[in-house]
Amino acid sequence: MKGRVDRNFFLADAVTVARQLPGMDLVINAGEKYGRFMITETEAYLGSSDRACHASRGRTSRTEPMYLDGGHLYIYFVYGMHWMLNIVTGAAEDPQAVLIRGVRQYTGPGRVTKGLGIDGTFNREDLASSGRIWVEKTGLRPDLTAGPRVGINYAGEPWISKPWRFIIRNET
């Protein structure tokens, strides 16, 4: 079945949503950046007990969007140069999110946001009702490979080795 993904999809846990997003389209309807971009790579961050998740360090003004109900965006700035696109998952007050690491046209989370024109103005955007960004089912169920997340050595084990990064096979 094709069409816009509704709120219920995003209310699942981050690992479930991260596994299901590859093959779906991220649709941008924002000025010159209009287009459909197949999601090819995701990473799950499973709440305050996941030491790699921003919420593990407590609730802050930066992480506040993670406490909204699933389907909202959590956009933050890193290294003084890149915006990161995360989709909040789960119920409100249970801070989980999925980082979008790649779409068919752009590989790497910084390249994704730059290529799609996503910046801090998208923080807290609601994918269930937004007119400028949403996710659509495509009917595709691509073959995925799962592996460890990237750049989280600070979290220690077992978090480093969790296979919560999902990539469409043959997309990298």
Number of C-alpha atoms within 10 A of each C-alpha: 8 10 12 18 17 17 18 14 17 26 19 16 23 26 21 17 23 26 22 18 25 27 25 25 23 22 21 21 15 14 8 9 14 14 14 20 21 22 25 27 29 27 27 30 29 24 23 17 13 17 20 23 21 20 24 17 13 11 15 11 6 14 19 15 26 31 22 22 22 32 29 27 27 27 26 16 14 10 6 6 8 17 21 24 25 26 27 34 35 27 19 15 14 19 30 33 34 28 22 28 25 26 27 18 14 19 18 13 21 20 18 24 21 15 14 22 16 21 16 15 8 18 19 18 21 22 25 19 14 13 13 16 21 22 22 21 20 14 11 11 13 14 12 19 14 17 14 15 20 12 9 15 12 10 14 11 12 9 20 18 14 13 15 24 24 26 26 21 13 9 12 10
